Amino acid sequence: MRLSTDVLVIGAGGAGMYAAIAAARTGARVVLADKNMIGRGGATVMAQMTVAAALAEQEPDTWEAHLADTLAAGRGLCDPGLAEVLCRAAPERMREMDGWGVGWARTDGRIRQVTAPGHNRRRCCYVDFLNTGPAVAGTLRKRVGRTDGVRALSNVAITDLVVKDGSVRGALALALGDGAEMEIEAAATVVATGGLTKLYERSSASNNMAGEGYALALRAGAALVDMEFVQFFPIGHLAPRLVGMDPIMWDPFRYKLGGRLLNGAMEEFIDRYGGEDGGRYTATRDLATYAICREVEAGRGSPTGGAWLSFTHLPEAELRDAFGPVIDRLLNNGIDLTREAVEVAPIAHYHMGGVKVDPRMRSTVAGLYAAGEAVGGAAGANRLSGNAISEALVYGEIAGREAAGFAKRQSGGWDKAAAEALRDAARPGSRANGSGPSAIALLQELRRLMWRRVGPFRNRADLTVALDRIRAMRDVDLDDVPISDERAFAVELVEWHELRSALLTAEAVTVAALAREESRGAHQRDDFPETSSRLCVNQEIVRQSGGLGSRFLLVAQGSIPA
Ligand SMILES: Cc1cc2nc3c(=O)[nH]c(=O)nc-3n(C[C@H](O)[C@H](O)[C@H](O)COP(=O)(O)OP(=O)(O)OC[C@H]3O[C@@H](n4cnc5c(N)ncnc54)[C@H](O)[C@@H]3O)c2cc1C
């Protein structure tokens, strides 16, 4: 099956849906494809907390002040151009979403804004009672449905980008329902596939965040940047068992109420690691992750291997006022916050690295754009809370508009031979009767490996073990995965493609982590514990013969020539 369009948007989270709307409102024809259902796949719909934008609804604020906080959190590595675009345009996107009826929480008619770690004033908006992500995704989904010119394809996984004469001309895809192969010819393509945290055993990710977009871009010849910076969210829920709730749901509690973070001896400890907390929740994510992991290592963790988070010092009325029905959902899980602390620990949550783009969201390959968490560089070595959804909306709008502009100027089309060659190279046909472990078993192994060896603390020996095993999985195991001929619900085929991309992305993270011989933000090396002024530079990863190449950039990225 072959489709033809002006703009192909891959991934229908916040970034992809905004990109589709922005492209279509310039008059472009758009195909919006997602391996899940539109608007229900990745991280956007799961987010339950806040969105940062200098709206100045509660106190004076400027985009420059937001930018200053963003740059400080990034530990010297933020791409200043991308960060500026983010902070400048976030208020406009938030107001547009407001006009579309997202339902930002309000006080006396003004949008309510709260502080969050790393922000120096009340800047973070939300939709009340943990509904921020569902409301953002739902609003955009409705808007996509009402926008002429967008053809939305649910349950279609993009497996490769097709490149002709150095320019991306569309993609190969797989329809999940019947395993049918599809060709989508497009003058411009936007990668909006979200992050990679499914590569980690312990993560807040949805099922569709295996970092496939990074691999698509790499295989098409695009550069990635800052792949070593995986953000670990410090207070992911650990114990007791919690069913049907977001593992990072404790963040909004802490925004509103503080909450005491305690070690196994019931002592506050963040200040021992250079942070301040005192129940006020001001320590940034990288620092809090570091502090919790070190306390556990020193034998001062909570019983299940994390830290305690306690709200027991707060009166029930205050908890109920802040969290209404959520308190009862917790009680249904047997958790009474007025009487007991819960255990929390770091989990993989977000990826600062990604496709290298300029402030117009153009990658290093013509016709290829990126948006949202798929983009690398804006957050440097550590992202500020609330900036990720702003990034999805802001970069999505720019990428869609710019891709549509490119499509209008682009001539020439599909390269049949290139598409055929790609399909042959990536077809697991010869592997159909493989007798090795299944793709899902290998993915589980990869997730354990990444958690243990490429997790919050890294060192050369662990990273080398990880890299060797990832390459062996790529070169040997991938060829021996059993795949049945059954095409209805082509699960094995889809998993095989996901694993193939996940391995390339995991390799990129590991190669980058090995090369960065220092500790900075979310990248902590036991063997190089200091931050090096020499390495206050971004790192680019590209595909080259024989594997992946890494080089440190001497100029700020974002300066790709027009
Ligand atoms: C539990 C959780 C809570 C969070 N809370 C917050 C918060 O409160 N505030 C904040 O700012 N940030 C938060 N974040 C981060 C933020 O939600 C994400 O960074 C942001 O939503 C990413 O948006 P996106 O559109 O780039 O990607 P996503 O929303 O992840 O969408 C990517 C889409 O791409 C699709 N896809 C992937 N691969 C393919 C493929 N090969 N073919 C086709 N489709 C594909 C996926 O199915 C998915 O639908 C949270 C993240 C998580 C996981």
PDBQT file of the ligand as one rigid body, heavy atoms in Angstrom, charges set to zero:
ROOT
HETATM    1  C1  LIG A 601       4.636   9.239  33.521  1.00  0.00    +0.000 C 
HETATM    2  C2  LIG A 601       5.173  10.529  32.937  1.00  0.00    +0.000 A 
HETATM    3  C3  LIG A 601       4.803  11.739  33.490  1.00  0.00    +0.000 A 
HETATM    4  C4  LIG A 601       5.291  12.954  32.975  1.00  0.00    +0.000 A 
HETATM    5  N1  LIG A 601       4.895  14.142  33.532  1.00  0.00    +0.000 NA
HETATM    6  C5  LIG A 601       5.308  15.315  32.969  1.00  0.00    +0.000 A 
HETATM    7  C6  LIG A 601       4.830  16.576  33.456  1.00  0.00    +0.000 A 
HETATM    8  O1  LIG A 601       4.015  16.636  34.357  1.00  0.00    +0.000 OA
HETATM    9  N2  LIG A 601       5.288  17.714  32.885  1.00  0.00    +0.000 N 
HETATM   10  C7  LIG A 601       6.178  17.689  31.833  1.00  0.00    +0.000 A 
HETATM   11  O2  LIG A 601       6.551  18.759  31.322  1.00  0.00    +0.000 OA
HETATM   12  N3  LIG A 601       6.624  16.506  31.348  1.00  0.00    +0.000 NA
HETATM   13  C8  LIG A 601       6.209  15.336  31.873  1.00  0.00    +0.000 A 
HETATM   14  N4  LIG A 601       6.667  14.147  31.366  1.00  0.00    +0.000 N 
HETATM   15  C9  LIG A 601       7.471  14.180  30.134  1.00  0.00    +0.000 C 
HETATM   16  C10 LIG A 601       6.546  14.540  28.964  1.00  0.00    +0.000 C 
HETATM   17  O3  LIG A 601       5.279  13.949  29.176  1.00  0.00    +0.000 OA
HETATM   18  C11 LIG A 601       7.110  14.079  27.631  1.00  0.00    +0.000 C 
HETATM   19  O4  LIG A 601       8.439  14.504  27.462  1.00  0.00    +0.000 OA
HETATM   20  C12 LIG A 601       6.289  14.640  26.475  1.00  0.00    +0.000 C 
HETATM   21  O5  LIG A 601       4.911  14.398  26.673  1.00  0.00    +0.000 OA
HETATM   22  C13 LIG A 601       6.746  14.001  25.184  1.00  0.00    +0.000 C 
HETATM   23  O6  LIG A 601       5.837  14.329  24.166  1.00  0.00    +0.000 OA
HETATM   24  P1  LIG A 601       6.132  13.812  22.704  1.00  0.00    +0.000 P 
HETATM   25  O7  LIG A 601       4.960  14.182  21.872  1.00  0.00    +0.000 OA
HETATM   26  O8  LIG A 601       7.474  14.233  22.293  1.00  0.00    +0.000 OA
HETATM   27  O9  LIG A 601       6.197  12.219  22.849  1.00  0.00    +0.000 OA
HETATM   28  P2  LIG A 601       5.090  11.175  23.346  1.00  0.00    +0.000 P 
HETATM   29  O10 LIG A 601       3.940  11.817  24.012  1.00  0.00    +0.000 OA
HETATM   30  O11 LIG A 601       5.831  10.131  24.105  1.00  0.00    +0.000 OA
HETATM   31  O12 LIG A 601       4.538  10.581  21.991  1.00  0.00    +0.000 OA
HETATM   32  C14 LIG A 601       5.346   9.808  21.132  1.00  0.00    +0.000 C 
HETATM   33  C15 LIG A 601       4.436   8.967  20.254  1.00  0.00    +0.000 C 
HETATM   34  O13 LIG A 601       5.228   8.342  19.243  1.00  0.00    +0.000 OA
HETATM   35  C16 LIG A 601       4.698   7.052  18.988  1.00  0.00    +0.000 C 
HETATM   36  N5  LIG A 601       5.740   6.235  18.362  1.00  0.00    +0.000 N 
HETATM   37  C17 LIG A 601       6.925   5.844  18.899  1.00  0.00    +0.000 A 
HETATM   38  N6  LIG A 601       7.621   5.124  18.005  1.00  0.00    +0.000 NA
HETATM   39  C18 LIG A 601       6.863   5.070  16.870  1.00  0.00    +0.000 A 
HETATM   40  C19 LIG A 601       7.034   4.474  15.592  1.00  0.00    +0.000 A 
HETATM   41  N7  LIG A 601       8.135   3.764  15.281  1.00  0.00    +0.000 N 
HETATM   42  N8  LIG A 601       6.042   4.608  14.671  1.00  0.00    +0.000 NA
HETATM   43  C20 LIG A 601       4.915   5.298  14.956  1.00  0.00    +0.000 A 
HETATM   44  N9  LIG A 601       4.695   5.878  16.163  1.00  0.00    +0.000 NA
HETATM   45  C21 LIG A 601       5.668   5.771  17.102  1.00  0.00    +0.000 A 
HETATM   46  C22 LIG A 601       4.253   6.558  20.364  1.00  0.00    +0.000 C 
HETATM   47  O14 LIG A 601       3.271   5.543  20.257  1.00  0.00    +0.000 OA
HETATM   48  C23 LIG A 601       3.714   7.851  20.995  1.00  0.00    +0.000 C 
HETATM   49  O15 LIG A 601       2.322   7.980  20.817  1.00  0.00    +0.000 OA
HETATM   50  C24 LIG A 601       6.190  12.928  31.867  1.00  0.00    +0.000 A 
HETATM   51  C25 LIG A 601       6.560  11.706  31.317  1.00  0.00    +0.000 A 
HETATM   52  C26 LIG A 601       6.065  10.518  31.833  1.00  0.00    +0.000 A 
HETATM   53  C27 LIG A 601       6.496   9.213  31.212  1.00  0.00    +0.000 C 
ENDROOT
TORSDOF 0
